Structures are given as structure tokens and as C-alpha cells.
Amino acid sequence: METTSKMPNNNHETPKNSQYSRSVEYNHEQNSIVIQEVIMPFNTEANIVIDEETESSNKSFHFSREFCVQFSISFTVNLLSFIYGTHIGWIGPTILKLSANNSAIPLTTSEISWLAAMLPLGGSLGPIIAAILVNTIGRKNVILLAAAPEIITWILIVCSINNYYLCIAQFIKGSIGGITVVVIPIYVGEISSPQFRGINGMIMSSMILAGIFFEIVLVPYVSLSANAWISSVVPLILLIASFWIPESPYYFLIKNQQENARKSLKVIRQNNYIDKQLEHLKRIVEEERKEVKNFTEIFRLKNNRAGGPRLHTKGPCDIGGFSEIFATIISSTTLIMNDIKK
């Protein structure tokens, strides 16, 4: 058996931006083994945008103009996360107040149960709405669409004369919360550079907790109407601030609006590599289009059908998880308020 070796000249070093590969093949006709070693260049085109972004951002990571702009945008849109937190924090102490003997809207045990159930029930509808609209009207417009009804829900609470008003308001609030948990991570992830994505992503959970704490502290010391007027200021601020928030460049590329995508990217990135970054995003969008061309592929493809049982059972489990969270908050708030009264 003969052994044939095809190797590069060992007297030369491996060029920069290249990789060394070795392959072994067996030739049945000649009864010999062929060993081939090749030096291949790296495809640096896909990495050039990341390298340039890293080089520009490493100069001043936390206080660069790019970081400040992206953090400000992320913080502003996460006012919707704060609003979602107020939904969770409002229900516990409010039910405790409405169940008192001197309540303006006295509620029975059954009415209290319905009021507590409206939030997770609406929350199961919100993600479906967001999934349909996020690529139809844009991420920014979905955020605004969620913020505007929030003011209406507080007006409903101010004008409420029975439990039906409160239940309608809570159902809408639940839908807004469901939209929030879908659109905010999408938008923040798309407008954030890779090196800032983790920091900007943490804002959402912090704002939700801040909203919960805000309502738990506020509700026991003010009337139902006063609390509603105070809380309605936050969505109003979000609507006003939305005039300077850019739309996601990904959405513009999905809609084949390259010039708008370039303008949005220029505001978000604040650097001199906009054209290269735009080409990089265009490749990503094209790859995503090739993955799933139609919603029916979820059911037509064999691997997706295998995950069907998990898809069908996940919804009720999520609703149950929401119910456990709200039940814990309501019971904990009741205990705290009883201790305060004592």
C-alpha cells in the first residue's frame, strides 16, 4: 500500500486570516492513502462588522455615545415594563381595600375571584396579538398600541361603579402585559449592539419589579381614583417620549425599506460603519426568511409536528404559572396589610 502526501511548503508560516486543514482519503483503485493538507483563508466578511463595532466601543464601553443612546431608548420603552409591573402590584392591595366593609365598590368573594382572574386571562391573549402585529405594523407601533389603552383602563377604574368596569380594565391590562413580554425583548434586542445587549436586557426585569413595588406602596395610602390618575402619568410619558424613539432597523429591512433602515441604524449605532452593518443585517434578514416561509410549516414539517404536544400543553401551564404568581402577591399583600393595621 502506497501513501501519498500533499502538503504545503513547511518553510512558510501560515498566512494571517487563514486556517490549516488536513484530510485523509483512501484510493481503492490505486490501493493507496492520500493525505492532503491545505491552508484556507478565513471568510472575514461576516466578522468585519463585529470587529469594527468592538474596536469602536472598547474605547469607552459604558459612556460611549452609542451606549448612552441605546440605553436611553431601552429605558424609555421599558416604561411599558414598569406599567406591566403596576398591573401585578395593583391587584393585591386593591382587592384588600375593596373587600372592606366601607368600600366604595363592595365586592363579594365570587367577584373578587373574577377580578383576580382577569389579569392572567388577558395575559394569555396579549402574546398572540403581539406576534401578529409585530411584523405588520412594527415594533415601535406595537409598543404605542399597548401604551395608549393603558390610559383608558385607568379612566375606567376612575369611573367604575361596579365590578364589571374593574374586570374589563383588568382584562385589557392583562393583554397589555402579554404584549409587553413579547415586544420589549424583541425591540431591545434588535436596537442594542451585541456588547450592550445584556445590560439593556436587564432593564425589563428591573422595571417590572419597580412597578410592583410602586403600586404596593401607593395603593394603601390613596383612594382608588387618586391612584388611577397618578399611575396614568407613566403611559402618558411613554407616548410623549415615543416621538424620538426610532423604529427597529430589522423591521424596515423586513419591509424592504432600506433607506429608513439606514436612518434608524445611524441613530442607534452612532458610528461610521453604517453601510457595512446594514449589509450584515440584510444577510441576517434573508437567512431568517429562508428558515420559515409560511406559518403552516410549523405543522407540515416532521420535526415541528413532533413538538406539537409540548406546544399544546404549554399554554395552560403558563396560565397556571401566572395564577400562582398573582395568588402569592395577593396573599402576601393581605398579610402585610393586616400587620400594618394591627
Sequence and secondary structure as in RCSB ss.txt:
>XXXX:A:sequence
METTSKMPNNNHETPKNSQYSRSVEYNHEQNSIVIQEVIMPFNTEANIVIDEETESSNKSFHFSREFCVQFSISF
TVNLLSFIYGTHIGWIGPTILKLSANNSAIPLTTSEISWLAAMLPLGGSLGPIIAAILVNTIGRKNVILLAAAPE
IITWILIVCSINNYYLCIAQFIKGSIGGITVVVIPIYVGEISSPQFRGINGMIMSSMILAGIFFEIVLVPYVSLS
ANAWISSVVPLILLIASFWIPESPYYFLIKNQQENARKSLKVIRQNNYIDKQLEHLKRIVEEERKEVKNFTEIFR
LKNNRAGGPRLHTKGPCDIGGFSEIFATIISSTTLIMNDIKK
>XXXX:A:secstr
 EEEEE   TTS   TTEEEEEEEEEETTTTEEEEEEEEEE  TTTTHHHHHHHHHHTTSTTTSHHHHHHHHHHH
HHTHHHHHHHHHHHHHHHHHHHHTSTT SS   HHHHHHHHHHHHHHHHHHHHHHHHHTTTT HHHHHHHHHHHH
HHHHHHHHT  SHHHHHHHHHHHHHHHHHHHHHHHHHHHHHS GGGHHHHHHHHHHHHHHHHHHHHHHGGGS HH
HHHHHHTHHHHHHHHHGGG    HHHHHHTT HHHHHHHHHHHH SS HHHHHHHHHHHHHHHHHH S TTHHHH
SHHHHHTHHHHHHHHHHHHHHHHHHHHHHHHHHHHHHHHHH 
